[in-house]
Amino acid sequence: MDNRFLRVEEVARYMDISVPTAYKVIRRLNDELREMGYLTISGRVSRVYFEKKLYSGECA
């Protein structure tokens, strides 16, 4: 089950960005998910949604 979500350190490493910037990315993605009616976890983001946004060129 842990593989469903990325933590801030994983996002930072994956995107080669700082941890504070990774928090901003996660916050933005979670805001989008909440607007669509999904439950989110602070400091974590859905791996599927993150990869979809990143590879489609829509991510920060």
mmCIF file of the N, C-alpha and C atoms, coordinates in Angstrom:
data_MODEL
# 
_entry.id   MODEL 
# 
loop_
_atom_site.group_PDB 
_atom_site.id 
_atom_site.type_symbol 
_atom_site.label_atom_id 
_atom_site.label_alt_id 
_atom_site.label_comp_id 
_atom_site.label_asym_id 
_atom_site.label_entity_id 
_atom_site.label_seq_id 
_atom_site.pdbx_PDB_ins_code 
_atom_site.Cartn_x 
_atom_site.Cartn_y 
_atom_site.Cartn_z 
_atom_site.occupancy 
_atom_site.B_iso_or_equiv 
_atom_site.pdbx_formal_charge 
_atom_site.auth_seq_id 
_atom_site.auth_comp_id 
_atom_site.auth_asym_id 
_atom_site.auth_atom_id 
_atom_site.pdbx_PDB_model_num 
ATOM 1   N N  . MET A 1 1  ? 0.803   -1.199 0.000   1.00 0.00 ? 1  MET A N  1 
ATOM 2   C CA . MET A 1 1  ? 0.000   0.000  0.000   1.00 0.00 ? 1  MET A CA 1 
ATOM 3   C C  . MET A 1 1  ? 0.852   1.272  0.000   1.00 0.00 ? 1  MET A C  1 
ATOM 4   N N  . ASP A 1 2  ? 2.052   1.234  0.553   1.00 0.00 ? 2  ASP A N  1 
ATOM 5   C CA . ASP A 1 2  ? 2.893   2.423  0.598   1.00 0.00 ? 2  ASP A CA 1 
ATOM 6   C C  . ASP A 1 2  ? 3.242   2.948  -0.789  1.00 0.00 ? 2  ASP A C  1 
ATOM 7   N N  . ASN A 1 3  ? 3.206   2.083  -1.796  1.00 0.00 ? 3  ASN A N  1 
ATOM 8   C CA . ASN A 1 3  ? 3.579   2.494  -3.139  1.00 0.00 ? 3  ASN A CA 1 
ATOM 9   C C  . ASN A 1 3  ? 2.532   3.363  -3.815  1.00 0.00 ? 3  ASN A C  1 
ATOM 10  N N  . ARG A 1 4  ? 1.357   3.498  -3.221  1.00 0.00 ? 4  ARG A N  1 
ATOM 11  C CA . ARG A 1 4  ? 0.302   4.310  -3.825  1.00 0.00 ? 4  ARG A CA 1 
ATOM 12  C C  . ARG A 1 4  ? 0.579   5.800  -3.685  1.00 0.00 ? 4  ARG A C  1 
ATOM 13  N N  . PHE A 1 5  ? 1.349   6.172  -2.697  1.00 0.00 ? 5  PHE A N  1 
ATOM 14  C CA . PHE A 1 5  ? 1.621   7.586  -2.425  1.00 0.00 ? 5  PHE A CA 1 
ATOM 15  C C  . PHE A 1 5  ? 3.114   7.873  -2.428  1.00 0.00 ? 5  PHE A C  1 
ATOM 16  N N  . LEU A 1 6  ? 3.460   9.055  -2.900  1.00 0.00 ? 6  LEU A N  1 
ATOM 17  C CA . LEU A 1 6  ? 4.838   9.536  -2.831  1.00 0.00 ? 6  LEU A CA 1 
ATOM 18  C C  . LEU A 1 6  ? 4.952   10.508 -1.668  1.00 0.00 ? 6  LEU A C  1 
ATOM 19  N N  . ARG A 1 7  ? 6.027   10.417 -0.930  1.00 0.00 ? 7  ARG A N  1 
ATOM 20  C CA . ARG A 1 7  ? 6.312   11.375 0.143   1.00 0.00 ? 7  ARG A CA 1 
ATOM 21  C C  . ARG A 1 7  ? 7.125   12.523 -0.433  1.00 0.00 ? 7  ARG A C  1 
ATOM 22  N N  . VAL A 1 8  ? 7.234   13.580 0.321   1.00 0.00 ? 8  VAL A N  1 
ATOM 23  C CA . VAL A 1 8  ? 7.899   14.797 -0.168  1.00 0.00 ? 8  VAL A CA 1 
ATOM 24  C C  . VAL A 1 8  ? 9.343   14.526 -0.586  1.00 0.00 ? 8  VAL A C  1 
ATOM 25  N N  . GLU A 1 9  ? 10.051  13.687 0.152   1.00 0.00 ? 9  GLU A N  1 
ATOM 26  C CA . GLU A 1 9  ? 11.441  13.394 -0.191  1.00 0.00 ? 9  GLU A CA 1 
ATOM 27  C C  . GLU A 1 9  ? 11.540  12.688 -1.540  1.00 0.00 ? 9  GLU A C  1 
ATOM 28  N N  . GLU A 1 10 ? 10.573  11.807 -1.818  1.00 0.00 ? 10 GLU A N  1 
ATOM 29  C CA . GLU A 1 10 ? 10.571  11.097 -3.096  1.00 0.00 ? 10 GLU A CA 1 
ATOM 30  C C  . GLU A 1 10 ? 10.277  12.043 -4.252  1.00 0.00 ? 10 GLU A C  1 
ATOM 31  N N  . VAL A 1 11 ? 9.332   12.963 -4.044  1.00 0.00 ? 11 VAL A N  1 
ATOM 32  C CA . VAL A 1 11 ? 9.011   13.944 -5.088  1.00 0.00 ? 11 VAL A CA 1 
ATOM 33  C C  . VAL A 1 11 ? 10.224  14.828 -5.355  1.00 0.00 ? 11 VAL A C  1 
ATOM 34  N N  . ALA A 1 12 ? 10.893  15.276 -4.296  1.00 0.00 ? 12 ALA A N  1 
ATOM 35  C CA . ALA A 1 12 ? 12.073  16.132 -4.445  1.00 0.00 ? 12 ALA A CA 1 
ATOM 36  C C  . ALA A 1 12 ? 13.170  15.403 -5.226  1.00 0.00 ? 12 ALA A C  1 
ATOM 37  N N  . ARG A 1 13 ? 13.413  14.165 -4.873  1.00 0.00 ? 13 ARG A N  1 
ATOM 38  C CA . ARG A 1 13 ? 14.449  13.370 -5.551  1.00 0.00 ? 13 ARG A CA 1 
ATOM 39  C C  . ARG A 1 13 ? 14.041  13.084 -7.000  1.00 0.00 ? 13 ARG A C  1 
ATOM 40  N N  . TYR A 1 14 ? 12.806  12.724 -7.206  1.00 0.00 ? 14 TYR A N  1 
ATOM 41  C CA . TYR A 1 14 ? 12.294  12.381 -8.531  1.00 0.00 ? 14 TYR A CA 1 
ATOM 42  C C  . TYR A 1 14 ? 12.409  13.553 -9.495  1.00 0.00 ? 14 TYR A C  1 
ATOM 43  N N  . MET A 1 15 ? 12.094  14.777 -9.001  1.00 0.00 ? 15 MET A N  1 
ATOM 44  C CA . MET A 1 15 ? 12.102  15.963 -9.857  1.00 0.00 ? 15 MET A CA 1 
ATOM 45  C C  . MET A 1 15 ? 13.407  16.751 -9.771  1.00 0.00 ? 15 MET A C  1 
ATOM 46  N N  . ASP A 1 16 ? 14.323  16.314 -8.890  1.00 0.00 ? 16 ASP A N  1 
ATOM 47  C CA . ASP A 1 16 ? 15.588  17.011 -8.660  1.00 0.00 ? 16 ASP A CA 1 
ATOM 48  C C  . ASP A 1 16 ? 15.337  18.462 -8.248  1.00 0.00 ? 16 ASP A C  1 
ATOM 49  N N  . ILE A 1 17 ? 14.498  18.608 -7.216  1.00 0.00 ? 17 ILE A N  1 
ATOM 50  C CA . ILE A 1 17 ? 14.147  19.922 -6.668  1.00 0.00 ? 17 ILE A CA 1 
ATOM 51  C C  . ILE A 1 17 ? 14.340  19.883 -5.159  1.00 0.00 ? 17 ILE A C  1 
ATOM 52  N N  . SER A 1 18 ? 14.263  21.051 -4.534  1.00 0.00 ? 18 SER A N  1 
ATOM 53  C CA . SER A 1 18 ? 14.413  21.119 -3.079  1.00 0.00 ? 18 SER A CA 1 
ATOM 54  C C  . SER A 1 18 ? 13.152  20.590 -2.399  1.00 0.00 ? 18 SER A C  1 
ATOM 55  N N  . VAL A 1 19 ? 13.290  20.225 -1.135  1.00 0.00 ? 19 VAL A N  1 
ATOM 56  C CA . VAL A 1 19 ? 12.155  19.734 -0.358  1.00 0.00 ? 19 VAL A CA 1 
ATOM 57  C C  . VAL A 1 19 ? 11.061  20.809 -0.237  1.00 0.00 ? 19 VAL A C  1 
ATOM 58  N N  . PRO A 1 20 ? 11.399  22.081 0.055   1.00 0.00 ? 20 PRO A N  1 
ATOM 59  C CA . PRO A 1 20 ? 10.334  23.090 0.113   1.00 0.00 ? 20 PRO A CA 1 
ATOM 60  C C  . PRO A 1 20 ? 9.569   23.230 -1.208  1.00 0.00 ? 20 PRO A C  1 
ATOM 61  N N  . THR A 1 21 ? 10.260  23.117 -2.326  1.00 0.00 ? 21 THR A N  1 
ATOM 62  C CA . THR A 1 21 ? 9.587   23.187 -3.621  1.00 0.00 ? 21 THR A CA 1 
ATOM 63  C C  . THR A 1 21 ? 8.727   21.952 -3.839  1.00 0.00 ? 21 THR A C  1 
ATOM 64  N N  . ALA A 1 22 ? 9.194   20.807 -3.386  1.00 0.00 ? 22 ALA A N  1 
ATOM 65  C CA . ALA A 1 22 ? 8.405   19.573 -3.497  1.00 0.00 ? 22 ALA A CA 1 
ATOM 66  C C  . ALA A 1 22 ? 7.114   19.691 -2.700  1.00 0.00 ? 22 ALA A C  1 
ATOM 67  N N  . TYR A 1 23 ? 7.174   20.331 -1.528  1.00 0.00 ? 23 TYR A N  1 
ATOM 68  C CA . TYR A 1 23 ? 5.955   20.564 -0.750  1.00 0.00 ? 23 TYR A CA 1 
ATOM 69  C C  . TYR A 1 23 ? 4.965   21.405 -1.548  1.00 0.00 ? 23 TYR A C  1 
ATOM 70  N N  . LYS A 1 24 ? 5.451   22.399 -2.266  1.00 0.00 ? 24 LYS A N  1 
ATOM 71  C CA . LYS A 1 24 ? 4.580   23.246 -3.083  1.00 0.00 ? 24 LYS A CA 1 
ATOM 72  C C  . LYS A 1 24 ? 3.931   22.452 -4.206  1.00 0.00 ? 24 LYS A C  1 
ATOM 73  N N  . VAL A 1 25 ? 4.711   21.574 -4.831  1.00 0.00 ? 25 VAL A N  1 
ATOM 74  C CA . VAL A 1 25 ? 4.178   20.734 -5.899  1.00 0.00 ? 25 VAL A CA 1 
ATOM 75  C C  . VAL A 1 25 ? 3.095   19.822 -5.345  1.00 0.00 ? 25 VAL A C  1 
ATOM 76  N N  . ILE A 1 26 ? 3.371   19.179 -4.223  1.00 0.00 ? 26 ILE A N  1 
ATOM 77  C CA . ILE A 1 26 ? 2.397   18.281 -3.600  1.00 0.00 ? 26 ILE A CA 1 
ATOM 78  C C  . ILE A 1 26 ? 1.138   19.043 -3.214  1.00 0.00 ? 26 ILE A C  1 
ATOM 79  N N  . ARG A 1 27 ? 1.304   20.220 -2.643  1.00 0.00 ? 27 ARG A N  1 
ATOM 80  C CA . ARG A 1 27 ? 0.155   21.026 -2.237  1.00 0.00 ? 27 ARG A CA 1 
ATOM 81  C C  . ARG A 1 27 ? -0.714  21.361 -3.451  1.00 0.00 ? 27 ARG A C  1 
ATOM 82  N N  . ARG A 1 28 ? -0.070  21.749 -4.540  1.00 0.00 ? 28 ARG A N  1 
ATOM 83  C CA . ARG A 1 28 ? -0.805  22.098 -5.769  1.00 0.00 ? 28 ARG A CA 1 
ATOM 84  C C  . ARG A 1 28 ? -1.570  20.890 -6.307  1.00 0.00 ? 28 ARG A C  1 
ATOM 85  N N  . LEU A 1 29 ? -0.898  19.753 -6.382  1.00 0.00 ? 29 LEU A N  1 
ATOM 86  C CA . LEU A 1 29 ? -1.556  18.554 -6.895  1.00 0.00 ? 29 LEU A CA 1 
ATOM 87  C C  . LEU A 1 29 ? -2.696  18.106 -5.980  1.00 0.00 ? 29 LEU A C  1 
ATOM 88  N N  . ASN A 1 30 ? -2.481  18.177 -4.672  1.00 0.00 ? 30 ASN A N  1 
ATOM 89  C CA . ASN A 1 30 ? -3.534  17.798 -3.730  1.00 0.00 ? 30 ASN A CA 1 
ATOM 90  C C  . ASN A 1 30 ? -4.720  18.756 -3.798  1.00 0.00 ? 30 ASN A C  1 
ATOM 91  N N  . ASP A 1 31 ? -4.454  20.041 -4.039  1.00 0.00 ? 31 ASP A N  1 
ATOM 92  C CA . ASP A 1 31 ? -5.554  21.003 -4.214  1.00 0.00 ? 31 ASP A CA 1 
ATOM 93  C C  . ASP A 1 31 ? -6.400  20.608 -5.418  1.00 0.00 ? 31 ASP A C  1 
ATOM 94  N N  . GLU A 1 32 ? -5.739  20.213 -6.512  1.00 0.00 ? 32 GLU A N  1 
ATOM 95  C CA . GLU A 1 32 ? -6.462  19.782 -7.714  1.00 0.00 ? 32 GLU A CA 1 
ATOM 96  C C  . GLU A 1 32 ? -7.290  18.530 -7.421  1.00 0.00 ? 32 GLU A C  1 
ATOM 97  N N  . LEU A 1 33 ? -6.699  17.584 -6.701  1.00 0.00 ? 33 LEU A N  1 
ATOM 98  C CA . LEU A 1 33 ? -7.417  16.352 -6.374  1.00 0.00 ? 33 LEU A CA 1 
ATOM 99  C C  . LEU A 1 33 ? -8.622  16.634 -5.488  1.00 0.00 ? 33 LEU A C  1 
ATOM 100 N N  . ARG A 1 34 ? -8.465  17.537 -4.492  1.00 0.00 ? 34 ARG A N  1 
ATOM 101 C CA . ARG A 1 34 ? -9.580  17.893 -3.613  1.00 0.00 ? 34 ARG A CA 1 
ATOM 102 C C  . ARG A 1 34 ? -10.722 18.530 -4.397  1.00 0.00 ? 34 ARG A C  1 
ATOM 103 N N  . GLU A 1 35 ? -10.372 19.383 -5.373  1.00 0.00 ? 35 GLU A N  1 
ATOM 104 C CA . GLU A 1 35 ? -11.397 20.018 -6.204  1.00 0.00 ? 35 GLU A CA 1 
ATOM 105 C C  . GLU A 1 35 ? -12.193 18.983 -7.001  1.00 0.00 ? 35 GLU A C  1 
ATOM 106 N N  . MET A 1 36 ? -11.568 17.853 -7.307  1.00 0.00 ? 36 MET A N  1 
ATOM 107 C CA . MET A 1 36 ? -12.236 16.773 -8.037  1.00 0.00 ? 36 MET A CA 1 
ATOM 108 C C  . MET A 1 36 ? -12.984 15.832 -7.088  1.00 0.00 ? 36 MET A C  1 
ATOM 109 N N  . GLY A 1 37 ? -12.905 16.117 -5.788  1.00 0.00 ? 37 GLY A N  1 
ATOM 110 C CA . GLY A 1 37 ? -13.646 15.331 -4.809  1.00 0.00 ? 37 GLY A CA 1 
ATOM 111 C C  . GLY A 1 37 ? -12.876 14.193 -4.167  1.00 0.00 ? 37 GLY A C  1 
ATOM 112 N N  . TYR A 1 38 ? -11.571 14.131 -4.382  1.00 0.00 ? 38 TYR A N  1 
ATOM 113 C CA . TYR A 1 38 ? -10.765 13.065 -3.786  1.00 0.00 ? 38 TYR A CA 1 
ATOM 114 C C  . TYR A 1 38 ? -10.267 13.458 -2.402  1.00 0.00 ? 38 TYR A C  1 
ATOM 115 N N  . LEU A 1 39 ? -10.081 12.467 -1.574  1.00 0.00 ? 39 LEU A N  1 
ATOM 116 C CA . LEU A 1 39 ? -9.482  12.642 -0.256  1.00 0.00 ? 39 LEU A CA 1 
ATOM 117 C C  . LEU A 1 39 ? -7.969  12.697 -0.433  1.00 0.00 ? 39 LEU A C  1 
ATOM 118 N N  . THR A 1 40 ? -7.301  13.634 0.230   1.00 0.00 ? 40 THR A N  1 
ATOM 119 C CA . THR A 1 40 ? -5.845  13.753 0.104   1.00 0.00 ? 40 THR A CA 1 
ATOM 120 C C  . THR A 1 40 ? -5.184  13.647 1.470   1.00 0.00 ? 40 THR A C  1 
ATOM 121 N N  . ILE A 1 41 ? -3.889  13.398 1.448   1.00 0.00 ? 41 ILE A N  1 
ATOM 122 C CA . ILE A 1 41 ? -3.090  13.306 2.663   1.00 0.00 ? 41 ILE A CA 1 
ATOM 123 C C  . ILE A 1 41 ? -2.001  14.366 2.577   1.00 0.00 ? 41 ILE A C  1 
ATOM 124 N N  . SER A 1 42 ? -1.928  15.226 3.560   1.00 0.00 ? 42 SER A N  1 
ATOM 125 C CA . SER A 1 42 ? -0.937  16.294 3.579   1.00 0.00 ? 42 SER A CA 1 
ATOM 126 C C  . SER A 1 42 ? 0.473   15.713 3.538   1.00 0.00 ? 42 SER A C  1 
ATOM 127 N N  . GLY A 1 43 ? 1.312   16.263 2.653   1.00 0.00 ? 43 GLY A N  1 
ATOM 128 C CA . GLY A 1 43 ? 2.697   15.817 2.552   1.00 0.00 ? 43 GLY A CA 1 
ATOM 129 C C  . GLY A 1 43 ? 2.893   14.580 1.697   1.00 0.00 ? 43 GLY A C  1 
ATOM 130 N N  . ARG A 1 44 ? 1.804   14.064 1.119   1.00 0.00 ? 44 ARG A N  1 
ATOM 131 C CA . ARG A 1 44 ? 1.880   12.902 0.230   1.00 0.00 ? 44 ARG A CA 1 
ATOM 132 C C  . ARG A 1 44 ? 0.989   13.163 -0.970  1.00 0.00 ? 44 ARG A C  1 
ATOM 133 N N  . VAL A 1 45 ? 1.314   12.513 -2.069  1.00 0.00 ? 45 VAL A N  1 
ATOM 134 C CA . VAL A 1 45 ? 0.516   12.667 -3.279  1.00 0.00 ? 45 VAL A CA 1 
ATOM 135 C C  . VAL A 1 45 ? 0.373   11.306 -3.953  1.00 0.00 ? 45 VAL A C  1 
ATOM 136 N N  . SER A 1 46 ? -0.751  11.115 -4.601  1.00 0.00 ? 46 SER A N  1 
ATOM 137 C CA . SER A 1 46 ? -0.991  9.886  -5.345  1.00 0.00 ? 46 SER A CA 1 
ATOM 138 C C  . SER A 1 46 ? 0.106   9.708  -6.392  1.00 0.00 ? 46 SER A C  1 
ATOM 139 N N  . ARG A 1 47 ? 0.736   8.554  -6.381  1.00 0.00 ? 47 ARG A N  1 
ATOM 140 C CA . ARG A 1 47 ? 1.794   8.250  -7.354  1.00 0.00 ? 47 ARG A CA 1 
ATOM 141 C C  . ARG A 1 47 ? 1.232   8.308  -8.775  1.00 0.00 ? 47 ARG A C  1 
ATOM 142 N N  . VAL A 1 48 ? 0.053   7.750  -8.996  1.00 0.00 ? 48 VAL A N  1 
ATOM 143 C CA . VAL A 1 48 ? -0.560  7.721  -10.325 1.00 0.00 ? 48 VAL A CA 1 
ATOM 144 C C  . VAL A 1 48 ? -0.828  9.141  -10.818 1.00 0.00 ? 48 VAL A C  1 
ATOM 145 N N  . TYR A 1 49 ? -1.421  9.980  -9.957  1.00 0.00 ? 49 TYR A N  1 
ATOM 146 C CA . TYR A 1 49 ? -1.741  11.345 -10.366 1.00 0.00 ? 49 TYR A CA 1 
ATOM 147 C C  . TYR A 1 49 ? -0.464  12.153 -10.614 1.00 0.00 ? 49 TYR A C  1 
ATOM 148 N N  . PHE A 1 50 ? 0.520   11.991 -9.750  1.00 0.00 ? 50 PHE A N  1 
ATOM 149 C CA . PHE A 1 50 ? 1.793   12.690 -9.909  1.00 0.00 ? 50 PHE A CA 1 
ATOM 150 C C  . PHE A 1 50 ? 2.432   12.351 -11.257 1.00 0.00 ? 50 PHE A C  1 
ATOM 151 N N  . GLU A 1 51 ? 2.508   11.061 -11.571 1.00 0.00 ? 51 GLU A N  1 
ATOM 152 C CA . GLU A 1 51 ? 3.135   10.646 -12.824 1.00 0.00 ? 51 GLU A CA 1 
ATOM 153 C C  . GLU A 1 51 ? 2.332   11.102 -14.030 1.00 0.00 ? 51 GLU A C  1 
ATOM 154 N N  . LYS A 1 52 ? 1.016   11.063 -13.922 1.00 0.00 ? 52 LYS A N  1 
ATOM 155 C CA . LYS A 1 52 ? 0.172   11.540 -15.014 1.00 0.00 ? 52 LYS A CA 1 
ATOM 156 C C  . LYS A 1 52 ? 0.441   13.019 -15.286 1.00 0.00 ? 52 LYS A C  1 
ATOM 157 N N  . LYS A 1 53 ? 0.472   13.826 -14.240 1.00 0.00 ? 53 LYS A N  1 
ATOM 158 C CA . LYS A 1 53 ? 0.691   15.260 -14.395 1.00 0.00 ? 53 LYS A CA 1 
ATOM 159 C C  . LYS A 1 53 ? 2.112   15.561 -14.865 1.00 0.00 ? 53 LYS A C  1 
ATOM 160 N N  . LEU A 1 54 ? 3.077   14.836 -14.352 1.00 0.00 ? 54 LEU A N  1 
ATOM 161 C CA . LEU A 1 54 ? 4.476   15.070 -14.709 1.00 0.00 ? 54 LEU A CA 1 
ATOM 162 C C  . LEU A 1 54 ? 4.739   14.710 -16.169 1.00 0.00 ? 54 LEU A C  1 
ATOM 163 N N  . TYR A 1 55 ? 4.289   13.554 -16.588 1.00 0.00 ? 55 TYR A N  1 
ATOM 164 C CA . TYR A 1 55 ? 4.597   13.088 -17.941 1.00 0.00 ? 55 TYR A CA 1 
ATOM 165 C C  . TYR A 1 55 ? 3.725   13.719 -19.013 1.00 0.00 ? 55 TYR A C  1 
ATOM 166 N N  . SER A 1 56 ? 2.618   14.320 -18.606 1.00 0.00 ? 56 SER A N  1 
ATOM 167 C CA . SER A 1 56 ? 1.774   15.000 -19.590 1.00 0.00 ? 56 SER A CA 1 
ATOM 168 C C  . SER A 1 56 ? 2.225   16.441 -19.779 1.00 0.00 ? 56 SER A C  1 
ATOM 169 N N  . GLY A 1 57 ? 3.192   16.882 -18.955 1.00 0.00 ? 57 GLY A N  1 
ATOM 170 C CA . GLY A 1 57 ? 3.711   18.251 -19.063 1.00 0.00 ? 57 GLY A CA 1 
ATOM 171 C C  . GLY A 1 57 ? 2.870   19.275 -18.336 1.00 0.00 ? 57 GLY A C  1 
ATOM 172 N N  . GLU A 1 58 ? 1.943   18.826 -17.489 1.00 0.00 ? 58 GLU A N  1 
ATOM 173 C CA . GLU A 1 58 ? 1.050   19.741 -16.791 1.00 0.00 ? 58 GLU A CA 1 
ATOM 174 C C  . GLU A 1 58 ? 1.529   20.105 -15.389 1.00 0.00 ? 58 GLU A C  1 
ATOM 175 N N  . CYS A 1 59 ? 2.602   19.493 -14.916 1.00 0.00 ? 59 CYS A N  1 
ATOM 176 C CA . CYS A 1 59 ? 3.063   19.685 -13.536 1.00 0.00 ? 59 CYS A CA 1 
ATOM 177 C C  . CYS A 1 59 ? 3.996   20.884 -13.448 1.00 0.00 ? 59 CYS A C  1 
ATOM 178 N N  . ALA A 1 60 ? 4.076   21.450 -12.254 1.00 0.00 ? 60 ALA A N  1 
ATOM 179 C CA . ALA A 1 60 ? 4.938   22.620 -12.007 1.00 0.00 ? 60 ALA A CA 1 
ATOM 180 C C  . ALA A 1 60 ? 6.389   22.310 -12.259 1.00 0.00 ? 60 ALA A C  1 
# 
